[in-house]
Structure formats: structure tokens, C-alpha cells
């Protein structure tokens, strides 16, 4: 068959490919443990589930407004206002099928063919593909583990051209878990708009930041520069709602209207039942998030302790999310000469699924999710260490 150049230019999501391979092996009776999934291992809180059941019982199953039901948009604006002390309203937010669709809508709305988008690496796997689907050009900006994989202005400056249209920032980061300070984030954004570069801040892990680090967001920056900033967030990570597909974005109301045209001609509104569940999440208690955060801090520290015993590994300390991103290229040899080969070998021989760093723009590393039970994490990391020692 003949396919468009657009679809032929992109690769499938590496994280989904790894998960599919692990599921296939399990279906064949193998005991495969996945440290590849980008989702919490907690169940959605009961009050959220009950809100969805109530919506079903009341027959709330018809089309809604493309941007989301008014009360959910009010609650979303309230989240940004209450969490980050800004003044915004429902005309400046919209709800989409996860943060992923928010980002897709944004890029489709602001990018013209040939526009360049700066993407610090390591990056979330979908950023470059989304830029390509908008017929833009992803410009990858490498960072180093010694800098906690955080980009510096001088690194960005080297790659700016007259075609540079946008910069994507992600904090805390998927895949590294590293996190910008509020001052560093604002400094990068100020640099960008001084060069007429639009800033997209992906903050879907904003509730999973670990002391002594504190929250960092471009919400306050957006309030000063709404025409040049958009903040993407969602409930997938915060409330263990990955399958519910709830993302939202804060942007100038004109941009929201433009994005709504994209969504209206693609998916239309998101699931009506999920919207009622999201409303319960945003209006209810965040006590669940506090408990989940405590578990992730404990698991992060356990993971770092074990990884530090692997000779030759380098692993920055994450300040958020639920990933570590160790540099392991010192273990590469003729048989295992890349992150992809290393992850394949660990999957086949140890039955542990990881995601190669190549998918995130850094082939020296692998992404390990610690969103699993403590004993499972300890066992898996011990086995990976033994495997590495045998290379």
C-alpha cells in the first residue's frame, strides 16, 4: 500500500511498542515484569470512580461542548488559579483526550510547514513526531547528565534560526524525572519570548515533585505573556487516571478557540463520563496524591541506592515524576552496542521490560519506571545489576 509521506516520516511510540512486546510475552506464559510503563501503579480514587458511575446512572452519555463541559472548564481554571495564584477563566482553558491531544492541538495550531521547534533532549517520545505531523522541523538540543539533563540558554542559543517558532519544556521530565527551579524555568521562557519564540510548558507531573524541590510552573509567566505561552497539564499521573484520557491546557483565549477548531474536526468532545470523573478529581481531596507522592519518594531513593552500586553508571537524582534515567553506555560491547540492544537483551534474558534511551533522544541511557511495588523494584534492579556485571 501507499502511505502519506507524513505517516512514513514518524516512528511508533517506543514506550507503547515495549509494553506491547511485554504483553505478548506474558500471553505466551512468560513472567515478564514491566519497568517501562509511564503510569502510576495505583488505582483511581474511589470518589472519582463513583462520580463516573453516577454520570452513567443519570444518562450523561451524549455529546458535550468540544472544549469540555462548562463546570469542568471552571474547575480547570480554578486548579491553575488556586495552585499557582493566577487569574484565569474558563475561556482560557480547554479539555482534551489527555495531555497528548493538548500538545497535538497546540502544534497543529501554531506551526506552519518549515517552522522549527526546539526540543531539549532527553525528550518525551511524542514531541518530535507531533512537530513532524504539523509539518514542522524538530530541532533537538542535547543535554548532559552532569547538568541533570536540564537545558541551558547557551545551548538553545546555538540552534536558534529565523525559522524557530516554538520551544517545548517539560518539568518534571519524562524520561529523566529532573526538574527546573521556578527561576530557571522563567529565565528560559524570558529568553524565548525575547526572540519571539512561543513557549509550551508540559507540566503533567506537576503534583509529583519531591522535597526539597518545589513546584515550578509557567502559569505566572503565562499571566504576563499569554500570547506567547501555553501550559499543558492533565489528570493521568496526578490521580492515576491514565485510561480516562483527561488533559487540559491554559492558553490565550484566541488560541483556545483556534485549538477547538482542530479538536472539533478530529475527535470533537472527549468522553462525557470521563469529564464528570475529572470534575470530581479537581473538586475533591488531593490526599490521595500526597500518599502516592510519599511512595514514589521511597521508591526513588531505593532505585538510586541500587543503581549507584552499578560500576560505571551515572544517574542524576530525579526531583519528580517516577522515572530514573541512568547512563549505561559504559556497559556497551560488541554484542550489546546500544540502548535498544541492551533493553532487548534484558527483556529476553531477565524478562524485565525497560525503554531504550534512544527513543528519548539519548542512546547512552535507559528509562526505568519505579511505579511498581518496592519488593518488585528491588528484585528487578538487582537482576539488572547482575546482568550488567556479566557483560
Order of alpha helices (4+ residues) and beta strands (2+ residues): alpha-alpha-beta-alpha-alpha-beta-alpha-beta-alpha-beta-alpha-beta-alpha-beta-alpha-beta-beta-alpha-alpha-alpha-beta-alpha-beta-beta-beta-alpha
